[in-house]
Amino acid sequence: MSVQIIRSQSGDEMVILPKADYDRLCEMAENSADIRAAGEILARLHSGAEETVPAAVASRLAGGENPVKV
């Protein structure tokens, strides 16, 4: 990764890098956030704080069917 560091008039350091490197860094950050979110969901499932239901059941409930019948 080739970068260039410049200093703004206010003294902040800024980095200039190729667009491909920027895109790769953005993708890595997004993947990291997705992995973290998945880990949080799995932890809630394992602790019992979160439950799952089959999609067919969720669809019937969302469609207004009586929960006792579903």
HUURUR-V905089 format. One record per residue. N is the residue number from 1. RES is the residue in three letters. PHI is phi in radians with two decimals (NA if undefined). OMEGA is omega in radians with two decimals (* if undefined). D_FIRST is the distance of its C-alpha to the first C-alpha in Angstrom with 2 decimals. Layout:
# HUURUR-V905089
n & res & phi & omega & d_first
N & RES & PHI & OMEGA & D_FIRST
N & RES & PHI & OMEGA & D_FIRST
This chain:
# HUURUR-V905089
n & res & phi & omega & d_first
1 & MET & NA & 3.12 & 0.00
2 & SER & -1.75 & -3.11 & 3.77
3 & VAL & -2.22 & 3.04 & 6.35
4 & GLN & -2.22 & 3.12 & 10.07
5 & ILE & -1.84 & 3.09 & 12.66
6 & ILE & -2.20 & 3.13 & 16.13
7 & ARG & -1.98 & 3.13 & 19.40
8 & SER & -1.33 & 3.13 & 21.81
9 & GLN & -1.09 & 3.14 & 25.53
10 & SER & -1.47 & 3.09 & 26.20
11 & GLY & 1.73 & 3.11 & 23.84
12 & ASP & -1.24 & 3.05 & 21.15
13 & GLU & -1.48 & 3.14 & 17.58
14 & MET & -2.19 & -3.10 & 15.36
15 & VAL & -2.04 & 3.04 & 11.64
16 & ILE & -1.93 & 3.13 & 10.63
17 & LEU & -2.47 & 3.13 & 7.52
18 & PRO & -1.05 & -3.11 & 7.83
19 & LYS & -1.01 & 3.13 & 10.54
20 & ALA & -1.05 & 3.10 & 9.38
21 & ASP & -1.17 & 3.10 & 6.59
22 & TYR & -1.06 & 3.14 & 9.59
23 & ASP & -1.06 & 3.13 & 11.96
24 & ARG & -1.12 & 3.11 & 10.49
25 & LEU & -1.12 & 3.11 & 10.64
26 & CYS & -1.11 & 3.12 & 14.09
27 & GLU & -1.11 & 3.12 & 15.21
28 & MET & -1.10 & 3.13 & 14.45
29 & ALA & -1.14 & 3.12 & 16.40
30 & GLU & -1.14 & 3.11 & 19.14
31 & ASN & -1.07 & 3.13 & 19.48
32 & SER & -1.10 & 3.12 & 19.78
33 & ALA & -1.14 & 3.12 & 22.47
34 & ASP & -1.12 & 3.13 & 24.26
35 & ILE & -1.12 & 3.13 & 24.39
36 & ARG & -1.11 & 3.14 & 25.74
37 & ALA & -1.11 & 3.12 & 28.32
38 & ALA & -1.11 & 3.10 & 29.44
39 & GLY & -1.08 & 3.11 & 29.93
40 & GLU & -1.15 & 3.12 & 32.05
41 & ILE & -1.13 & 3.12 & 34.15
42 & LEU & -1.06 & 3.12 & 34.71
43 & ALA & -1.10 & 3.11 & 35.79
44 & ARG & -1.16 & 3.10 & 38.27
45 & LEU & -1.13 & -3.12 & 39.60
46 & HIS & -1.17 & -3.13 & 40.12
47 & SER & -1.44 & -3.11 & 41.82
48 & GLY & 1.55 & -3.14 & 44.14
49 & ALA & -1.32 & -3.11 & 43.08
50 & GLU & -2.30 & 3.10 & 41.93
51 & GLU & -2.17 & 3.06 & 43.77
52 & THR & -2.05 & 3.04 & 43.12
53 & VAL & -2.31 & 3.10 & 45.67
54 & PRO & -1.05 & -3.12 & 45.77
55 & ALA & -1.03 & -3.13 & 44.69
56 & ALA & -1.10 & 3.11 & 48.25
57 & VAL & -1.18 & 3.13 & 49.70
58 & ALA & -1.06 & 3.14 & 47.27
59 & SER & -1.11 & 3.14 & 48.11
60 & ARG & -1.15 & 3.12 & 51.81
61 & LEU & -1.13 & 3.13 & 51.59
62 & ALA & -1.14 & 3.11 & 49.50
63 & GLY & -1.35 & 3.06 & 52.14
64 & GLY & 1.67 & 3.12 & 54.79
65 & GLU & -1.17 & -3.14 & 56.54
66 & ASN & -1.10 & -3.12 & 58.51
67 & PRO & -1.01 & 3.14 & 56.40
68 & VAL & -1.17 & 3.13 & 59.42
69 & LYS & -1.20 & -3.12 & 59.82
70 & VAL & -1.16 & * & 56.12
